[in-house]
């Protein structure tokens, strides 16, 4: 009988200990925070212009650098006195933030009637990211874009264009 009482007393004590541990509770709090920053915008300021070129019997390419300089391949020739410009964009947003630049990956087609040429291999300065300078009151940066013009053999003369343009995208990092 003593053993039974001892067993019941021990079981009751163990039950009380378990009950106490199960009922123990702890609480912690956290706060939520958000910071609103200036939206990132990109605005075209200058269109891309490869200038005047002559195709020649074999055609070739005109590579337009982000600095507005041209180089050619094959039988393509450059006219000396012509307006040549890399595309230029103003990027604005939160000062001292960086942003990623996405250039076209597909060929961009320019036309003159039924005649076409493609623009490929887009490059940018800066690349592949830019930094908005200007501090806490907003930042800016000029983004320049060059590319390669693919000229067919004996390409027909005329002004080739595409009024829909090509897209350059910027996103905060």
Secondary structure by P-SEA (a helix, b strand, c coil): caaaaaaaaaaaaaaaaaaaaaabbbbbbbbbbbbbccbbbbbbcccccccccccccbbbbbbbcccbbbbbccccccccbbbbbcbbbbbbccccbbbbbbccccbbbbbccccccccccccccccccccccccccbbbbbbbbbbbbbbcccccccbbbbcbbbbbbbbcc
